[in-house]
């Protein structure tokens, strides 16, 4: 196994674990998870919404094929983790609360950057269409 494959598998495993565990905690209404989100000023119903998205994102990253769906899942991870970072910074949380999602964002970025060709969305060349 080469370093790129090892990096992809490791960072993807971490990303999927974070999504699944966080999503499950949100969906099960874990007290700490709900308190963490509401302490940032979000209503409690956001926890359920994020929980569903996180679990679906983890599934999308692990299921073979569906390259476009994987791109959307990675985009969702970026929205989730960058939003968490900004929310912690804006709410006055302790600095380490912003460091954790930022670090996980870097890990997810490495997963995306090192994914194999079979999991990439090929950009088909499109012919220019004359208008008018």
Secondary structure, 3 states (H helix, E strand, C coil): CCHHHHHHHHHHHHHHHHHHHHHHHHHCCCHHHHHHHHHCCCCCHHHHHHHHHHHHHHHHHHCCCCHHHHHHHHHHHHHHHHHHHHHHHHHCCCHHHHHHHHHHHHHHHHHHHCCCHHHCCCCCCCCCCCCC
